Amino acid sequence: MNKQNILQIRHLSKTFGKNEVLRDIDFSVKTGDVTTIIGSSGSGKSTLLRCINLLETPTSGEILYHGENIISLKGGAPKYRSHVGMVFQSFNLFNNMSVLKNCMVGQIKVLGAGRDEAQQRAMEYLNKVGMSQYIHAKPRQLSGGQKQRVAIARAMSMQPEVLLFDEPTSALDPEMVGEVLSVMRSLAKDGMTMIVVTHEMDFAREISNHVVFMSNGVICEEGSPDELFLHPKKQETADFLSRFRSE
């Protein structure tokens, strides 16, 4: 099957004041790809994800969505974000709303869905992540793992074409990491296109078909999990990965 490019990141740079956080970033995401972005803290991974979702405006370069440069689209960010969803490490749920309402509000306000349709879709995805019995709960009544599963259901309810995950397990207790990774595994199996910033190397190796290693704001190396984890070309990649080897 000939997979088409959904996103193309071209010569993307981001500067905060005099600090160049991203420099000349280039990579593409095709339908059904699971791209994991790995690297040390401060290497620019989360900033890259926030640029891809236009939560930060890139200083230069292009982000092409189906061939169209979304940076230059006037007022196009909310519409674009409905196609390219994001799951944050800190969940970002609305604390004053129930689980069900959290998963309905974006559909109604952004997609213009009717209440019944929004509720039906919310229930479908809450069921998928194993949270349908908590629909009346408020976020404060949930564990971290449960909140993150609701956040994934909320993002999926918008029926995005691509889902971005910004270190989705880093705010969780170790025993809750597994339940969130399990939901993400199932999304990947269903063919969801995902870009995942993660420190979970085993997960990156197992679930992705494309791994991007970042260092000091640039892409140092990229390739398939086997290429990167088993035969890294750059010493910097090998040094980074050696820190995660349990043997």
N, C-alpha and C positions, 0 to 999 in steps of 0.2 A: 504493500500500500504506500502510495506516495504521500508522505505527511507534509502539510504545508506549514510555513512559518506563521506563527501567531504574533510573536514579538521579536523584534530585532533591535538590539541595543548597539548603537554605533558611535564610537569615539566619545563616549559619555564622560564628562568631568564634572566635579562638584567642589567648589571652594567656599570655605567659611572664613571671611576676612582674608588673611594671608595663608591660611592653612588649606592646602590642597588635599582633600579627603579621598577623592576618586580621580583617577587619571587615565584617560583613553581606554575606557572599558568597552569591549566588543564581544558580544555573543548573541546567539539566536535561540529561540524556544519554539519547538514544533509541536503540533497537536499530539497530546498524550505523553509528552516528555515529562520526566520527573528530574528536575535539575537541582542538585544540592550545592550550596555555596558554603565552603568551609574556610577556616583561617583563624588566626589568633584574634583575641579581642582588640578592637581598634584598627582592624585591617580595612574597614570600610564596608563590611558586608551589610549591616543594617541600613546604612545610608544609601547603599545601592538599591536595596529593596524599596526604601521610602521614595527614591527618585523614580523607580519603575512605576510606583503607584501615584506619583505626582504629589505626595505629601511633602516632598522637598522638590524645589524646582532646580533641575540640572543647570550648571553654569554654562556648559556647552555640550554639543553633540545632539544626537537624535534618538528618540524612542519610536520605532515604527510599530503600529498595531495594524495588522493586515495591510502593511505597506504604507500606512498614513502616519505622518509625523504628529504624534499627539501633543508634543510640547507647544506646537504653534496653533493648536485648535483653541479658538476663543471660547471660553466658558464650557469647554468640553470635559473638564476633569470629572464632575460628578457622573456623567453618562459613561465615560471611559471606566471609572471605578466600579460601575455596576457590572462591567464585563471582566474586570481584573480585581478580584476580591482580596482581602487581607486578613490574616489572623495574627494578632499581636501577642507578645509574650506576657503582657499584663491584662489580657482578656478584653479590656475596654467594653464591658457590658454596661447597660444602663441599670444602675442599682435600684432605681425607683420602679422598674418594670419587672413583671414576671418573666420567667424563661420563655413562655410562649410569645408574649408581646415583644420581647427582645428580637425574636426571629420573624416577627410580622412587620415591625415598624418600617424597616428599610424597603420592603417590598411595596408597601402602601405609598410611602412618601416618594421614593425614587423611581420605582417601576410602574407606579400607578395601578397596582393590583387591587382588586376588590377584597373586602375583609374575608369572605369565605375562601376565596382562592389562596389568599396569603396564609390563612390558618391551615388549610389543607397541606400546603407546601411545607410550612413550618413543622407540622406534625410528621410529615414524611421524613424530613431530615433529622428531627429530634429522635425519631424512632431508629433511624440508621445509626446514630451515635450512642444509642442506648440511654437516652435522657427523656423519653416520652412520659415516664411516670412522675417527672418533676416539673410539669408545665406550669403549675401554679406557684412554684417556689420563687423567691427573690434570690438574686446572686449571693447575698450575704449568707444564705442558708446552705450554700453548696461548698464542696471541697474545691481545691484548685484544679484538680483533674476534671471534675464535673463542669466547672466554669469554662475550661478550655474546650470541652466537648460541645458545650452550648455555643461557644464562640464559633466553632467550626460549622455547626448546624446553621447558625445565623448567616455565615458567609455563603454556605452552600444554598441557602434559601433564595439568595439573589440570583441563582443559576449562572454563576460566572463562567467564563470560558477558561480563565486561568486563576489559580488560587496561590497567593503568596503567603508564606509562613515565616514570621520573624522570630526565630528561636522559640518555638511554641512550647518547649518543655523546660526552659531555663528557670522559670519562676515556680516550678513544681517540686514537691517533695519526691525523693527517688521512687517511692512506691507508687506514685501516681503517673510517672513518666510513661510506663508501659501501656496504660489505658489510652493515652492520647496517641502514642505511636501506632497502636493497633488500629485506631480509627483512620489514621493517615495511610497505613498499609492498605486498608480496605478501599480507600478513595483511589489510590494508585492502581489497584487491581481493577477498579471500575473504569480506568482510562482517564481519570481527571488529570489535566495538565497542571503541574505544580512547580513552584520555585521555592525551595526550602533553605533558609539559613539555619544551620544547626551545628551543635557541638557533639551530637550523637554519631560517632564515626561508624559504628556497626550498622546503624540505621541507614546512613548515607550510602554505605557500600552495598547494602542489601536491596534498597528500594529504588535507587536512582539509576538512570541510564546515562546521565551526564553529570560530572562533578567538576566544579570550578573552585580552584584554590586561590584565595586572595591573600596578598601580603602588601602592607604599606600602600593601600589604595590602588593597586594594580592587580590584574589577573596574572598570577605567576605561572600557572599551568592549568590546563583543563583537558578532560578526556573521559573515557568510560571508567567506571569504578575499578575494573581490573587494571587498566593502564595506570591510573593514579595511585591506587593503593598497593599494587604489586610491583609496578615498574615505573616509579616516578623518575622523570628525566632530570628534574632540578634538585640540587642538594637541599635547597630551602624546603621543598615539599617533603622530602625524605625526613628531614629534621623535625618538621612539624608533626608528621604522622607517627614518628618513633615515640613521641610523648604519649600517644594513645594506645600503644601496643601493650597488652597486659602480660605477654610472655616476658 
